[in-house]
Amino acid sequence: MDMTTGVNYSEDYSDPNADIWLYSAAASPLPKAEGYEGPNGYWQYLQQVQPGGNHGDAFHYKTINSDMLGWIISRVTGKSVTDLASERLWRPLGMEQDAYQTVDAMGVPFAGGGVTAGLRDLGRLGQLLLNEGNAHGTQLFPADVVKTIKAGGDQSKFIGFPTIENGSYTSQYRVFHNDHGAFAARGVHGQTIYVDPTAEMVLVRLSSFPQAQNGFIDPTSLPAYQAVAEFLLERD
């Protein structure tokens, strides 16, 4: 949940030999290349990941952690993560549009990303977080879930990220520990659902920044989000 697992896996998109590309090859729903002998699908790949380092030592974002979490949820509930999202979020929130999820060749949904959804519907997810799990008077999940996110993770383990100097990561969210208590769900190409509880603001950004690293755009993006929040507060 806090991305501090000790596993032998690298997610440096600039490295053509990084494990993320082996994972992508395994996960592709397209026919495998002639002579391919690697794992087929998310779950087969996850079963061959080896230990590396110590659990809990430091934050390292690894998509495979989210997919393992999705696998556990599917095993416990007997439902796919897409069916659960539809049943527990999409329908109760009254979303405008259907969402789509990437799957592997076995039909297993990608729990680590791959969601295609409308901007306003993503905003509704952010509003659900802002309202601490309450939608239209119905509590879709306990308010303590959001309170845990707001509290953040262990900041001493979130090192090497100069653009989020005092940040942390917990429960799949980046927490900024700024004066507004903001936190965000973020994609590797700049996609963002940014929640600012103080300004009562939800900001959604659709993005396809060519470099797979938010650190390149944080110096302009994060101050812009903060400026919008402060503008809204001044209007009040």
Phi and psi in degrees as a GROMACS rama.xvg file:
@    title "Ramachandran Plot"
@    xaxis  label "Phi"
@    yaxis  label "Psi"
@TYPE xy
-107.583  8.90769  ASP-2
57.3891  46.4166  MET-3
-122.58  28.1564  THR-4
-72.7067  147.406  THR-5
-99.1249  84.3438  GLY-6
-130.818  152.721  VAL-7
-84.4738  90.2487  ASN-8
-159.207  131.017  TYR-9
-116.512  142.614  SER-10
-128.786  47.437  GLU-11
-93.7227  102.235  ASP-12
-65.8356  -18.8703  TYR-13
-81.6736  -9.36641  SER-14
-100.046  111.602  ASP-15
-64.2094  -15.289  PRO-16
-100.859  7.10044  ASN-17
-68.0348  154.706  ALA-18
-63.033  -25.4288  ASP-19
-58.4072  -32.0689  ILE-20
-76.5886  -32.5637  TRP-21
-66.9396  -38.9961  LEU-22
-64.4292  -42.4582  TYR-23
-62.5422  -39.3881  SER-24
-64.2321  -42.1239  ALA-25
-65.5647  -35.7811  ALA-26
-84.12  -16.0394  ALA-27
-59.6198  133.011  SER-28
-77.815  -7.9347  PRO-29
-77.3848  158.415  LEU-30
-56.6422  139.497  PRO-31
-71.4009  150.931  LYS-32
-64.0747  153.311  ALA-33
-59.3782  130.736  GLU-34
89.7144  -3.8101  GLY-35
-66.0664  129.331  TYR-36
-125.584  11.8746  GLU-37
-83.2692  -175.009  GLY-38
-66.123  152.584  PRO-39
-115.131  103.476  ASN-40
103.98  165.053  GLY-41
-59.7452  -50.0699  TYR-42
-69.1071  -36.0594  TRP-43
-64.4115  -40.0384  GLN-44
-63.938  -45.36  TYR-45
-58.9845  -32.1033  LEU-46
-70.5446  -16.5982  GLN-47
-106.413  5.04331  GLN-48
-71.2417  134.889  VAL-49
-103.643  156.41  GLN-50
-62.036  152.374  PRO-51
-162.227  114.46  GLY-52
79.0338  -168.369  GLY-53
-111.349  136.597  ASN-54
-60.0049  135.94  HIS-55
86.9743  -0.705317  GLY-56
-72.5079  -46.8887  ASP-57
-156.697  158.341  ALA-58
-77.1223  128.588  PHE-59
-143.665  116.222  HIS-60
-69.6416  124.155  TYR-61
-137.073  114.009  LYS-62
-57.2211  -30.9521  THR-63
-61.5906  -25.4279  ILE-64
-63.4461  -42.1975  ASN-65
-66.7209  -37.7701  SER-66
-69.3554  -35.2585  ASP-67
-65.0915  -40.1584  MET-68
-61.6252  -41.9705  LEU-69
-62.5662  -38.1357  GLY-70
-64.8911  -44.0562  TRP-71
-60.8015  -45.2928  ILE-72
-60.4205  -41.9703  ILE-73
-65.0281  -40.6123  SER-74
-66.8685  -40.7139  ARG-75
-69.4042  -41.6951  VAL-76
-92.0173  -20.5452  THR-77
75.473  15.5136  GLY-78
-130.647  153.794  LYS-79
-73.2639  159.078  SER-80
-64.6937  -28.6154  VAL-81
-70.7856  -41.5363  THR-82
-63.4802  -40.2945  ASP-83
-66.1373  -41.4791  LEU-84
-62.5404  -39.5844  ALA-85
-65.6423  -45.0531  SER-86
-71.2907  -38.8083  GLU-87
-103.582  -15.0467  ARG-88
-126.844  -59.0392  LEU-89
-61.9328  -48.4746  TRP-90
-70.9115  -48.0147  ARG-91
-60.7115  -30.4003  PRO-92
-81.8676  -9.14711  LEU-93
65.1775  46.8855  GLY-94
-61.1732  148.392  MET-95
-73.9626  -36.0948  GLU-96
-128.292  153.909  GLN-97
-66.8734  148.91  ASP-98
-106.132  157.955  ALA-99
-126.34  146.879  TYR-100
-128.821  133.676  GLN-101
-62.8335  141.419  THR-102
-128.546  161.442  VAL-103
-90.2717  -173.376  ASP-104
-66.9077  -17.3349  ALA-105
-92.1279  -2.32902  MET-106
85.9908  9.8818  GLY-107
-80.9703  126.941  VAL-108
-66.0166  148.977  PRO-109
-82.5411  103.733  PHE-110
-77.4621  -13.7561  ALA-111
-91.7537  3.52686  GLY-112
158.357  -152.897  GLY-113
74.6876  21.1141  GLY-114
-90.2725  132.305  VAL-115
-113.508  118.83  THR-116
-149.635  159.654  ALA-117
-72.2915  152.848  GLY-118
-60.2259  -46.0226  LEU-119
-66.578  -33.8476  ARG-120
-68.2849  -38.0867  ASP-121
-63.8131  -35.4451  LEU-122
-62.8497  -35.1678  GLY-123
-65.856  -35.7563  ARG-124
-63.291  -42.999  LEU-125
-62.6068  -39.4552  GLY-126
-64.8679  -35.3599  GLN-127
-61.1533  -40.132  LEU-128
-68.1453  -42.3518  LEU-129
-59.6152  -36.1131  LEU-130
-88.9019  13.1153  ASN-131
54.0255  46.8226  GLU-132
88.8533  1.74159  GLY-133
-100.756  130.476  ASN-134
-135.769  121.409  ALA-135
55.8765  34.9017  HIS-136
83.8281  1.69361  GLY-137
-112.345  131.696  THR-138
-85.2838  105.822  GLN-139
-78.8682  -27.4351  LEU-140
-154.34  160.066  PHE-141
-59.5065  142.274  PRO-142
-60.3351  -27.3291  ALA-143
-62.2251  -24.0264  ASP-144
-60.2189  -47.7452  VAL-145
-72.3071  -35.8716  VAL-146
-61.9726  -36.0865  LYS-147
-65.164  -41.5133  THR-148
-62.6073  -47.0074  ILE-149
-59.25  -35.3011  LYS-150
-66.5192  -26.6404  ALA-151
81.7592  175.653  GLY-152
-99.1508  -163.651  GLY-153
-78.4714  108.215  ASP-154
-65.786  -25.4508  GLN-155
-68.4825  -18.995  SER-156
-95.5344  -9.80963  LYS-157
-97.6506  76.9882  PHE-158
-117.81  158.241  ILE-159
85.6745  18.9885  GLY-160
-126.406  79.9356  PHE-161
-63.2291  -21.9505  PRO-162
-80.62  -14.6803  THR-163
-128.095  68.7244  ILE-164
-58.2917  -39.3721  GLU-165
-109.44  22.7421  ASN-166
-82.4594  178.194  GLY-167
-154.94  178.048  SER-168
-138.586  132.332  TYR-169
-156.466  142.883  THR-170
53.108  37.651  SER-171
78.1472  10.7882  GLN-172
-124.714  144.636  TYR-173
-87.9867  131.352  ARG-174
-115.052  128.382  VAL-175
-91.5454  -17.275  PHE-176
53.1678  37.8452  HIS-177
-92.4886  -176.897  ASN-178
-63.343  -21.7371  ASP-179
-95.4008  -5.01055  HIS-180
67.7881  32.4234  GLY-181
-74.3725  150.833  ALA-182
-147.019  165.203  PHE-183
-153.936  147.963  ALA-184
-96.1022  129.654  ALA-185
-133.774  144.739  ARG-186
-100.282  164.017  GLY-187
-70.8295  -18.4347  VAL-188
-106.201  23.5928  HIS-189
98.4303  -3.95399  GLY-190
-62.3631  136.742  GLN-191
-147.697  137.381  THR-192
-115.937  106.893  ILE-193
-106.471  124.145  TYR-194
-115.719  122.792  VAL-195
-117.367  98.7682  ASP-196
-63.0218  -34.8221  PRO-197
-66.3577  -44.4772  THR-198
-84.7882  -2.46227  ALA-199
51.2138  48.8652  GLU-200
-121.18  137.473  MET-201
-120.31  125.291  VAL-202
-120.491  128.033  LEU-203
-114.389  131.784  VAL-204
-123.57  122.542  ARG-205
-94.0007  132.353  LEU-206
-150.793  150.294  SER-207
-138.231  47.1733  SER-208
-54.0835  131.266  PHE-209
-65.1049  -26.124  PRO-210
-97.2286  130.641  GLN-211
-81.6908  66.3157  ALA-212
-164.279  112.008  GLN-213
-64.7974  -22.1903  ASN-214
-58.3365  -24.9414  GLY-215
-72.4286  -29.1166  PHE-216
-110.696  -9.14193  ILE-217
-56.1108  -39.4093  ASP-218
-59.9385  -23.4647  PRO-219
-103.707  -36.5456  THR-220
-69.6398  -50.1789  SER-221
-63.5653  -43.726  LEU-222
-63.0439  -31.9227  PRO-223
-66.7609  -43.1436  ALA-224
-60.4103  -43.7619  TYR-225
-63.6996  -39.3968  GLN-226
-64.6431  -40.551  ALA-227
-63.2905  -43.0346  VAL-228
-61.5526  -43.9783  ALA-229
-67.5867  -34.963  GLU-230
-62.1162  -43.4115  PHE-231
-64.6936  -38.3866  LEU-232
-66.1351  -38.2357  LEU-233
-65.5517  -33.3761  GLU-234
-67.0151  -30.2732  ARG-235
